[in-house]
């Protein structure tokens, strides 16, 4: 029996629309390291949602695993004057 591989990635949920935002492997590793360190030190990073284009500050401890593949950024055509 062949088992189907389920892809997953690390990310945070957008504070505005709730869509998952993929993060780098380094942030995922940092989150695992912080589980064993002092919780009083809050480490944060900035991420932009690919769905609603909202940018916000997220704590590293909010990184979690999502099933599937990360959403690709939608390419919007800009006018020549922009």
C-alpha positions in Angstrom: 0.0 0.0 0.0 1.4 3.4 -1.0 0.8 6.1 1.5 0.1 9.6 0.1 2.5 12.3 1.2 0.9 15.2 2.8 2.8 18.5 2.3 2.9 20.9 5.2 4.6 24.2 6.0 5.1 26.5 9.0 3.3 29.8 9.2 1.0 32.2 11.2 -2.6 33.1 10.7 -3.2 36.6 9.4 -4.6 38.9 12.0 -7.0 40.5 9.5 -8.4 37.7 7.3 -7.2 34.6 9.1 -5.4 33.1 6.0 -2.2 31.2 6.7 1.1 33.1 6.0 4.1 30.9 5.3 7.3 31.7 7.2 10.9 30.7 6.6 12.4 27.5 7.9 14.7 29.7 10.2 11.6 31.1 12.0 10.2 27.6 12.5 13.5 26.5 14.0 13.6 29.6 16.2 10.2 28.8 17.5 11.3 25.3 18.5 14.4 26.8 20.3 12.2 29.3 22.2 10.1 26.5 23.7 13.1 25.7 26.0 14.2 29.3 26.7 12.9 32.1 28.9 9.3 33.0 27.9 9.7 36.6 29.1 11.7 37.6 26.1 9.3 38.2 23.2 10.7 37.8 19.8 8.7 39.1 16.9 8.8 39.4 13.1 6.9 41.2 10.4 4.9 39.3 7.8 2.6 40.3 4.9 -0.5 38.3 4.0 -0.7 37.2 0.4 -4.4 37.3 0.5 -5.4 40.7 1.9 -1.9 42.3 1.6 -2.1 43.3 5.3 1.3 43.6 7.1 1.5 43.0 10.8 3.8 42.0 13.6 3.6 38.4 14.9 5.3 36.7 17.8 7.6 33.8 16.9 5.7 31.6 19.4 2.6 32.0 17.1 4.3 29.9 14.3 2.4 26.7 13.7 2.2 23.9 11.1 -0.3 24.1 8.3 -1.3 21.3 5.9 -1.1 21.8 2.2 1.1 24.2 0.2 1.6 27.9 0.9 -0.6 30.4 -1.0 1.2 32.1 -3.9 1.3 35.8 -4.1 -1.2 37.3 -6.6 0.4 39.5 -9.1 -1.4 42.7 -9.7 -0.6 44.8 -12.7 0.5 48.3 -11.9 -0.1 51.3 -14.0 2.9 52.9 -15.7 2.6 56.0 -13.5 2.8 54.0 -10.2 
